[in-house]
Amino acid sequence: MMRSTLLVRSVTQAVKGQQALARCGIGSRIVRNAYHTSASGCGYGLLVECNPTVAQGCLQRAGISVTGIVRG
């Protein structure tokens, strides 16, 4: 299974994103972003074990911006 972290702008977006992913049938966990820089916003992401493109599409349909994807 492919493990990826989808980076979001705030912890609020991470919580909303986790709920959106659950509605899409995708399990996720909110994690601290180990690659955080002040330019990328908040240091949180959503860890998923699925195709990150599918998860990103689900988040975008829910109005949640993904600022980056860390694979692995």
N, CA, C and O of each residue as an XYZ file, in Angstrom:
288
protein
N       0.854     -1.182      0.000
C       0.000      0.000      0.000
C       0.897      1.240      0.000
O       1.917      1.280      0.687
N       0.510      2.235     -0.767
C       1.273      3.470     -0.891
C       0.949      4.404      0.276
O      -0.217      4.718      0.512
N       1.973      4.848      1.005
C       1.781      5.763      2.133
C       2.275      7.147      1.726
O       3.392      7.300      1.232
N       1.430      8.151      1.940
C       1.771      9.529      1.592
C       1.194     10.474      2.629
O       0.225     10.151      3.316
N       1.810     11.655      2.733
C       1.291     12.709      3.597
C       0.891     13.883      2.721
O       1.705     14.422      1.971
N      -0.375     14.272      2.826
C      -0.881     15.425      2.091
C      -0.819     16.627      3.025
O      -1.476     16.642      4.066
N      -0.039     17.622      2.660
C       0.186     18.790      3.508
C      -0.930     19.809      3.316
O      -1.378     20.059      2.197
N      -1.372     20.393      4.432
C      -2.447     21.391      4.407
C      -2.007     22.636      5.166
O      -1.005     22.613      5.881
N      -2.755     23.719      5.010
C      -2.352     25.026      5.539
C      -2.545     25.215      7.037
O      -1.868     26.051      7.635
N      -3.445     24.465      7.660
C      -3.711     24.686      9.086
C      -4.223     23.415      9.736
O      -4.633     22.475      9.055
N      -4.196     23.396     11.051
C      -4.736     22.243     11.769
C      -6.246     22.150     11.544
O      -6.803     21.053     11.518
N      -6.905     23.289     11.384
C      -8.340     23.290     11.085
C      -8.601     22.600      9.750
O      -9.522     21.793      9.635
N      -7.788     22.919      8.742
C      -7.924     22.266      7.445
C      -7.630     20.770      7.549
O      -8.248     19.965      6.851
N      -6.699     20.399      8.408
C      -6.386     18.980      8.605
C      -7.587     18.238      9.187
O      -7.907     17.135      8.743
N      -8.249     18.830     10.171
C      -9.424     18.197     10.787
C     -10.558     18.085      9.764
O     -11.185     17.033      9.637
N     -10.813     19.175      9.038
C     -11.856     19.142      8.006
C     -11.493     18.148      6.903
O     -12.358     17.459      6.362
N     -10.211     18.085      6.583
C      -9.749     17.148      5.567
C      -9.928     15.705      5.993
O     -10.307     14.858      5.184
N      -9.660     15.421      7.246
C      -9.841     14.064      7.757
C     -11.311     13.653      7.650
O     -11.620     12.516      7.295
N     -12.198     14.575      7.956
C     -13.634     14.298      7.845
C     -14.037     14.082      6.383
O     -14.826     13.188      6.078
N     -13.492     14.902      5.485
C     -13.803     14.763      4.058
C     -13.293     13.426      3.523
O     -13.988     12.750      2.765
N     -12.087     13.050      3.916
C     -11.539     11.772      3.469
C     -12.380     10.607      3.980
O     -12.598      9.632      3.259
N     -12.849     10.705      5.214
C     -13.702      9.645      5.776
C     -14.985      9.509      4.956
O     -15.455      8.397      4.715
N     -15.550     10.640      4.528
C     -16.759     10.593      3.691
C     -16.482      9.926      2.344
O     -17.382      9.352      1.730
N     -15.232     10.005      1.893
C     -14.833      9.359      0.634
C     -14.388      7.915      0.857
O     -13.995      7.233     -0.089
N     -14.449      7.451      2.093
C     -14.049      6.079      2.396
C     -12.550      5.889      2.528
O     -12.047      4.774      2.393
N     -11.827      6.987      2.794
C     -10.370      6.939      2.919
C      -9.994      7.208      4.370
O     -10.330      8.257      4.921
N      -9.304      6.268      4.980
C      -8.823      6.462      6.344
C      -7.610      7.379      6.344
O      -6.817      7.360      5.403
N      -7.461      8.175      7.386
C      -6.320      9.093      7.462
C      -5.981      9.368      8.917
O      -6.757      9.078      9.828
N      -4.807      9.932      9.106
C      -4.357     10.322     10.435
C      -3.699     11.693     10.321
O      -2.916     11.929      9.401
N      -4.009     12.590     11.238
C      -3.380     13.912     11.258
C      -1.995     13.757     11.875
O      -1.840     13.179     12.951
N      -0.987     14.286     11.174
C       0.397     14.176     11.634
C       1.076     15.535     11.545
O       0.658     16.404     10.780
N       2.122     15.705     12.333
C       2.963     16.894     12.217
C       3.796     16.765     10.953
O       4.237     15.671     10.598
N       4.007     17.871     10.285
C       4.800     17.898      9.060
C       6.271     18.039      9.416
O       6.705     19.100      9.866
N       7.038     16.980      9.218
C       8.473     17.006      9.517
C       9.231     17.911      8.550
O      10.367     18.294      8.829
N       8.617     18.257      7.414
C       9.268     19.079      6.389
C       8.778     20.519      6.427
O       8.910     21.251      5.446
N       8.214     20.925      7.556
C       7.586     22.239      7.706
C       8.582     23.379      7.526
O       9.681     23.363      8.081
N       8.169     24.372      6.732
C       8.877     25.649      6.637
C       7.825     26.738      6.750
O       6.657     26.502      6.442
N       8.217     27.912      7.181
C       7.239     28.985      7.368
C       6.538     29.349      6.057
O       5.408     29.837      6.084
N       7.179     29.123      4.925
C       6.568     29.454      3.638
C       5.437     28.498      3.272
O       4.570     28.839      2.467
N       5.442     27.303      3.861
C       4.430     26.309      3.481
C       3.217     26.325      4.387
O       2.337     25.477      4.238
N       3.139     27.251      5.314
C       1.982     27.317      6.204
C       2.181     26.454      7.427
O       3.301     26.281      7.908
N       1.097     25.920      7.920
C       1.104     25.154      9.156
C       1.854     23.838      8.989
O       1.986     23.320      7.880
N       2.335     23.315     10.089
C       3.115     22.087     10.050
C       2.289     20.837     10.239
O       2.660     19.980     11.041
N       1.176     20.699      9.526
C       0.319     19.518      9.656
C       0.021     18.906      8.301
O       0.042     19.573      7.267
N      -0.256     17.617      8.343
C      -0.622     16.908      7.135
C      -1.552     15.760      7.460
O      -1.830     15.472      8.624
N      -2.026     15.113      6.416
C      -2.903     13.956      6.545
C      -2.183     12.747      5.964
O      -1.882     12.706      4.771
N      -1.911     11.773      6.808
C      -1.250     10.544      6.384
C      -2.307      9.591      5.845
O      -3.265      9.256      6.541
N      -2.129      9.160      4.610
C      -3.074      8.237      3.977
C      -2.304      7.043      3.427
O      -1.123      7.148      3.099
N      -2.979      5.923      3.332
C      -2.390      4.724      2.735
C      -3.218      4.338      1.521
O      -3.882      3.302      1.496
N      -3.157      5.199      0.522
C      -3.868      4.981     -0.735
C      -3.176      5.829     -1.793
O      -2.167      6.477     -1.518
N      -3.718      5.819     -2.985
C      -3.190      6.658     -4.049
C      -3.385      8.123     -3.637
O      -4.523      8.553     -3.448
N      -2.301      8.899     -3.494
C      -2.451     10.278     -3.024
C      -3.241     11.163     -3.986
O      -3.844     12.146     -3.556
N      -3.250     10.837     -5.262
C      -4.020     11.616     -6.226
C      -5.514     11.489     -5.956
O      -6.260     12.460     -6.083
N      -5.948     10.286     -5.581
C      -7.359     10.062     -5.247
C      -7.719     10.851     -3.990
O      -8.758     11.510     -3.944
N      -6.855     10.784     -2.967
C      -7.105     11.514     -1.720
C      -7.107     13.020     -1.965
O      -7.943     13.736     -1.415
N      -6.181     13.501     -2.782
C      -6.123     14.930     -3.085
C      -7.391     15.386     -3.798
O      -7.907     16.466     -3.511
N      -7.891     14.583     -4.713
C      -9.136     14.919     -5.405
C     -10.304     15.027     -4.445
O     -11.138     15.924     -4.571
N     -10.366     14.116     -3.489
C     -11.422     14.157     -2.477
C     -11.332     15.450     -1.668
O     -12.348     16.097     -1.412
N     -10.119     15.826     -1.268
C      -9.933     17.052     -0.486
C     -10.295     18.284     -1.312
O     -10.933     19.206     -0.803
N      -9.896     18.305     -2.567
C     -10.202     19.456     -3.419
C     -11.702     19.621     -3.614
O     -12.204     20.745     -3.624
N     -12.422     18.517     -3.769
C     -13.880     18.597     -3.907
C     -14.525     19.147     -2.640
O     -15.610     19.725     -2.693
N     -13.854     18.967     -1.496
C     -14.361     19.484     -0.221
C     -13.883     20.913      0.034
O     -14.190     21.488      1.078
N     -13.131     21.493     -0.913
C     -12.659     22.866     -0.768
C     -11.403     23.009      0.072
O     -11.125     24.092      0.586
N     -10.642     21.935      0.220
C      -9.430     21.958      1.041
C      -8.214     21.923      0.124
O      -8.063     21.007     -0.684
N      -7.347     22.927      0.253
C      -6.149     23.019     -0.578
C      -5.041     22.144     -0.016
O      -4.768     22.160      1.185
N      -4.412     21.384     -0.890
C      -3.242     20.584     -0.527
C      -2.022     21.370     -0.980
O      -1.892     21.685     -2.163
N      -1.117     21.692     -0.042
C       0.051     22.507     -0.381
C       1.230     21.669     -0.843
O       2.204     22.204     -1.372
N       1.149     20.364     -0.647
C       2.222     19.482     -1.081
C       1.914     18.046     -0.714
O       1.033     17.764      0.098
N       2.668     17.139     -1.337
C       2.522     15.712     -1.048
C       3.910     15.149     -0.793
O       4.822     15.330     -1.599
N       4.063     14.464      0.339
C       5.316     13.787      0.675
C       5.035     12.299      0.565
O       4.219     11.754      1.309
N       5.711     11.649     -0.361
C       5.493     10.212     -0.573
C       6.479      9.402      0.260
O       7.622      9.798      0.487
N       5.986      8.257      0.701
C       6.864      7.347      1.446
C       6.713      7.409      2.921
O       7.402      6.688      3.643
